[in-house]
Amino acid sequence: MLAGHGDPASVICESANQEKVDLIIIGTRGKGLVSEMILGSVSHHVIQHAPCPVLTVK
């Protein structure tokens, strides 16, 4: 596993790409859409940009 510095979502996606992972499993806090839009969401970004399937767990 690679460690990185910077935006967590970008580091997760970049590491997944470099390591050629088959699946990312990531937790979600279950915040509403409005909170996600204002605060941003690591899990949402990973879902949108990951190079492989993403399983979210609440």
N, C-alpha and C positions, 0 to 999 in steps of 0.2 A: 504494500500500500504506500502511496506517495503522500507526503505532507506538503502543503502549500500555504502561501500567504496571500491574503486578499479577500475578495468577496467569496463567502462560503459556497454559494450556489455555483459560481464559475469554477472554483477549485474542484468541487465535486464532479462537475461535468468534464473538466479537463483531465482529471485523474482517471475517471471512468474510460475516457477515450484512450489515454495512454496505456492503461492496463488492459484494455480490450475486455472489459467486464461484460457479462451476459445480462445482468439485472442489477438495478439499484433499488434498495429498500430504504425508505426514508419516512420518518415520522411527521405527522402534521398536528398542529395544535387545534385545528378545527375552528379557527377564527372565521368570521363572516366575510362576505365579499367586500364590504366597505372597508373593514379593517385591513384586509389584504391589499386593497388598492392604495391605501394611505401608507401603511407600514412596509409593504412589500412582503414577499413570502419566498423563503428559500425553496421550499418544496414545490411551489408553483413554477419557479424559474427552472428548477431541475426537470420537472415534467415536460416543460416546453423545449428545453435545449439539450437534454441528455442524448447520447449516441446509442442508447439501448432502452429497453422497456424499464419503467419505473413503477414500483409497487409502493403505495402510500399506506401507512398504518396510523390509525387514530388512537 
